[in-house]
Amino acid sequence: MIPTIQPLAHDPLNLKEITIRRLRLRLRVPFRTSFGTQQERDTILVILKTHDGLIGVGEAPSLVAPMYDEQYIWSDYDVLQRFLVPHIPTTITSYTQLQDETLSSIKGHHFSKCGIEAAYWNLVSQQTGESLKTLWGGEADIVVAGFSIGGQSLEDVLARAEVAIQAGFRRLKIKIWPSHDVQVIAALRERYPDLMLQVDANCAYDPFNPDHQRALKALDDFGLLMIEQPFSPHDFLDHTRFQAELNLQTPIALDESVLSVDDARRAIEMWRLFGVEDKLIINIKPPRVGGYWQGRLIAEMGYEQGIPCWMGGMLELGLGKWMNVILSSHPGCRLPGDHLQPQPYYERDIADPLPSIQPDGTIAVPSHWGGCAVDWQAVEELTIDLHTDKR
């Protein structure tokens, strides 16, 4: 079931320098989920420089605290310095070599690995002249833009929804948690009866709590695209059993539960065992699964098995958002993704240009390597810490 696609071959990449930078940025609008509120956040850049002048940049968009999963900015910055960067080959001959000698050398820390892997693909794209879209099996020239709303109150959600719709977004995702769910979605559906609408619970519900069961089942009344990750990340069984035994008609989308291609395979097999495979959707976040190639394999599996996939986001900078847009052009990504908010997302970004929404609610997929140039002055001024490994 797992696809056996081979990455594109390339000439050896001879590294001169590897730098990791920790940047501090400020969001223009606070972002709220069941985990908490963020106004300011740090992120990590991995920068690979070759002897022939190529520069590859990738983002490891860890959060400031272990709220989304066990990873957070300090753990990923530390593991990059101590364990991953020292194991990056000075001469990289293939993705398989990078995977075997570096990315597989430690357990977990997928966000850190994604930063290295993204920088590597940028180098490959520049060296070979092939776009990331081609390297990752993309086909679409445009993708539908989705908007994620983390409002604290009904009034806040409605106000943000109106801004998004006026900006042209055709799909809204609403962050929900117990007591902030059915009434909010009912009000949105009444105001926007034809809008593509979905919800994201970020593991906030208990499958055995009767009140939680009733609230989630009540969401069937609103014609949602999906309910994303209502239960614990480690619990495939309760997600599937809830879907089947409560006859939940709204598909469940797995996010935090899928940390690898093999997790995606297990999810598909579990939904099939319960006879509800038409109610499964898989969210792909490259940092969560260890990189863009792993995300591409999940999209390929979804395409082959008839399971819809879509691209999520981790508050990435414009550079990471562009990469997400590119991967979402894969035919396995059949649903709108969380590609961007009304820009500028941060008070200052490092990408030029930033992704932008077109009047029809879509984003054009870049045909060149990564969609943007890096504003190195912004990188320097936003950096609060760095580590360099000379080769």
TAURHU-V254573 format. One record per backbone hydrogen bond with DSSP energy under -0.5 kcal/mol. NH is the residue of the N-H (numbers start at 1). CO is the residue of the C=O. Records with the same first field share a line. If there is no record, write none. Layout:
NH=CO ; CO
This chain:
10=93
13=92
14=12
15=13 ; 90
16=49
17=49
18=389
19=47
20=387
21=45
22=385
23=21 ; 43
24=382
25=41
27=39
28=345
31=38
32=30 ; 150
33=36
36=33
38=31
41=25
43=23
44=60
45=21
46=58
47=19
48=56
49=17 ; 47
50=54
51=14
53=50
56=48
58=46
60=44
61=59
62=60
67=65
68=65
73=63
76=72
77=73
78=74
79=75
80=76
81=77
82=78
83=79
84=79
85=80
87=84
88=85
92=13 ; 90
93=91
98=94
99=95
100=96
101=97
102=98
103=98
104=99
105=102
113=109
114=110
115=111
116=112
117=113
118=114
119=115
120=116
121=117
122=118
123=119
124=120
125=121
126=122
127=123
128=124
129=125
132=369
135=131
136=132
137=134
138=133
139=329
140=329
143=363
145=361
146=337
147=171
149=173
150=148
157=153
158=154
159=155
160=156
161=157
162=158
163=159
164=160
165=161
166=162
167=163
168=164 ; 165
169=164
170=145
171=145
172=196
173=147
174=198
175=149
176=200
177=180
180=177
185=181
186=182
187=183
188=184
189=185
190=186
191=187
192=188
195=192
196=170
198=172
199=226
200=174
201=228
202=228
203=229
204=201
205=230
207=205
209=206
210=208
213=209
214=210
215=211
216=212
217=213
218=214
219=215 ; 216
220=217
221=218
222=219
223=220
225=197
227=251
228=199 ; 226
229=227 ; 253
235=232
236=234
239=235
240=236
241=237
242=238
243=239
244=240
245=241
246=242
247=244
248=242 ; 243
252=279
253=227
254=252 ; 281
258=255
259=257
264=260
265=261
266=262
267=263
268=264
269=265
270=266
271=267
272=268
273=269
274=270
275=272
276=271
279=276
280=277
281=252
282=308
283=254 ; 281
284=310
285=283
288=285
289=285
290=286
291=286
295=291
296=292
297=293
298=294
299=295
300=296
301=297
302=298
303=299
304=300
305=301
306=302
307=302
308=306
309=332
310=282
312=284
321=317
322=318
323=319
324=320
325=321
326=322
327=323
328=324
329=326
330=327
331=137
333=330
334=309 ; 332
335=309
337=144
338=311
339=337
340=146
347=26
352=373
358=362
361=358
363=143
365=141
373=352
375=350
376=374
379=375
380=376
381=377
382=378
383=379
384=22
385=22
387=20
389=18
390=388
391=16
